[in-house]
Amino acid sequence: MPKLLPDLVVLGYSAVCIDRNGYADGAKSIEKELGAILGSAPVESADGRCSYFTLAAYAASVRAERDPAEWESTGERLRDKPILTGWDKGFRAEESSPTRRWRWAVGPHGELNLLSRAKEPVRVTLRFGVSAYAPGDNSLRIGVGDYRETIPLTQAERVVTHSFEIPPGRSTVTFDYVGAIEPDYFPEILVFAVANYELIDP
């Protein structure tokens, strides 16, 4: 979710609500991340189940950094998209060449968050290529909702396509790697890559 914050404020959202029951750690990790970015502590619901972060100050800072025309054009583009995406955990920023886009996972676990603004479930198709950094007998477990699949993973790119329904709100696609990990000279260790990611919705 933290990487979705700029899109949320451009779309006019004024707060984030966290249901702590939806997190194994009671949302401690994501609340810590959000608090560091937003510079504020959350407000708790009376029963302690939910926490709320206001986005007002953050929205003002993001808007001040952007040209007004860019702000408006970004908002128009996002309003046409019912589903927002954020590579929130375990992945580096996207890299690209003239023919390819990819991002590296810097650990064995990574997450892609999908935020659906639709009022009903939406059927979508995910399509992407995956490959390992290290040679060997590796595997990658991919999961979202009730879908779980473990695929063999080598340095040769393999294309994965999966269609499923996502409900309103947040859904998380998880990537869990098992296999060889080679240290390198980068600031982070590169584990596996996700390339040419596409989210196709009606």
Secondary structure, DSSP 8 states (H G I E B T S, - for coil): -GGGHHHHHHTT--EEEEEGGGSTTTTHHHHHHHHHHHTS--EE-TTSSEEEEE-HHHHHHHHHHS-HHHHHHHHHHHHT-SEEEEEEESB---EEETTEEEEEESSSEEEEEEEE--SS-EEEEEEEEEEESS-SSEEEEEEETTEEEEEEE-SS-EEEEEEEEE-SEEEEEEEEEES-----SSSS---EEEEEEEEE--
